[in-house]
Amino acid sequence: MAKAFNEEEKLEIKQKMMDIALMLFHESGTKGLSIKELTSRTGIAQGSFYNFWKDKDALILDVMQYRSAQKLAVVEKYFNKSLDNPVGFLADIIYEYSVDFKEKCEKKPIYAEALAMLARKNEGKTHEISEIYTAFIKKIAAYWREKGAVKSIDERGLLNAFIGSFVLFSNYSKFEKEYFNEVLRTFITAMVERYIEVR
C-alpha cells in the first residue's frame, strides 16, 4: 500500500520526481521512462507514484509544463535587458524557444512523442500550459509598463504569438526545411510588432 504523505512532503517528493523524470526522459525517452525506475531513484514505493499522477502520460505532460516554467523563470531574470527593445527581446525569446524545441524534436524522438501526446490529450493540460505563458506575458507587460518602456501592449495578442509559434513548430515537418526558420521568425516578429507599441 502506498504511503500517505503530508502536503509538504508531497510537494518536495513531486519536485524531486519531476527533476528525476526530466533526467530519465532525456536518457531514455517516453517509452524508457518507467514508473519503477522513477520511484526507485526517488526513494519511494512504486505504488506511491499514483499519489501524484494517474499514469505515465500525465507525468510526461506535467514534465513538459514544468520544463517550460523553468525556462521562462530564467528569462525573467533578464527583463532589465528588454527595456531598450521590448519587441526584439520578446520576439527573440519566442523564436529561440520554438527553434530549440523543434531541434529537440528532430534530434530526440521523445520530444516529438511528448508533443504528439500533448496534442492528443484533453484541453485541460493544454490550458494549464498556456496559463504559464499567460503569466509570463502578464509579468513582462507589467514590468514594461512600470518602467515606461511601452505605450501599449495587447497581452492576448502576445499570448497568441506564443500559441501560433507552437502551432507552426509542431507542424514543422510540413515545411521545406530550409525555409522553416525564416517563416517562423517572420511570423513571430510580425505578431510581436503588431501587439507592442513602444515609446
Secondary structure, DSSP 8 states (H G I E B T S, - for coil): ------HHHHHHHHHHHHHHHHHHHHHHHHHH--HHHHHHHHTS-GGGGGGT-SSHHHHHHHHHHHHHHHHHHHHHTTGGGGSS-HHHHHHHHHHHHHHHHHHHHHH-HHHHHHHHHHHHS-HHHHHHHHHHHHHHHHHHHHHHHHHT-EEEE-HHHHHHHHHHHHHHHHTGGGS-HHHHHHHHHHHHHHHHHHHEEE-
